Amino acid sequence: MADARALQTWWDGLSPEQRERARAIALRPAPRGMAIDDLTASMILAGLPTSRQVWTGQPEHLVEMLDDVAAFVLDRSAA
């Protein structure tokens, strides 16, 4: 479970483009595979939970956005 303050601090620091990418990922059904990029790095630096996935040859399968982070993103995107 992600800390609510960590989630808010992370969200506040995202650019509009990163927020759009986060929303697009959050809308996917679980598991929500993510590439290792600036958005993923921002989640890790904020101390948000992620799940490592087995690499299948597709870079978007390296890290997973977990359900509580996705729910937060969708909640903030709707506001």
N, C-alpha and C positions, 0 to 999 in steps of 0.2 A: 504494500500500500504506500503510495506516495504521500509525502508530507504536504499539507495544503499550502503552507507558506513557500515551500520550495517550488511547487507548481506555479503559484502566482508570480513569484520572482522570475522564474523561467519565462513565463508567458509575457510578462512586462518587458523583458529584454529581447524578444523576438521582433524581427523586422516584419512589415506587412507581408512580404513574399514568403518568409518562413512560416508565418501563421497560416497562410493559404495552403502551403505544403503540408503542415501539421494537420489541418482540417481534412485535406484529401486523404491522408493516411488514416486518420481516425475514422473516416467513413467506411473504410474497408472492413470486411468481416475478419475476425481473428483467425489465424495469426496475422498481424499487420506487419509484414516485412518492411524493413527500411534499409537503405544503403548507408554506409558510413560516410556522412557528409557533414556540413556545418550544422544542420538541424539536429542530427543525432549527437554530434559532439556537444551541442548546447544542452541536451538532455542529460548527458553523462556528467558534464561539468556542474550542472545544477543539482546533481545527486539524485536524479529521478531514477526509479527502477526501470531496467530494461531486461530483456531476456536474450541471451545469445542463441542464435539458431545455427543449425548445421548448414554449412555452405553447400549449395546445390549447383553452383556454377553461375548463379544469378546474384549480382551484388546486393539486390534489395532483400535478400534472405539472410543477411548477416546479423541484424538486430531486429527485435520485435518491439513495437509500441504496445505496452500492456493496457488492459481494459480500463484501469482507473485513470491513466493519463489520457487515453482516448476520450473517455467520458468528460473529463475536465475540458479538453480542447473543444469538444462539440458544444458544451455548455457555454464556454466563453465566446465561441464563434456565433452562437445564436443571439447573444446579448447585443 
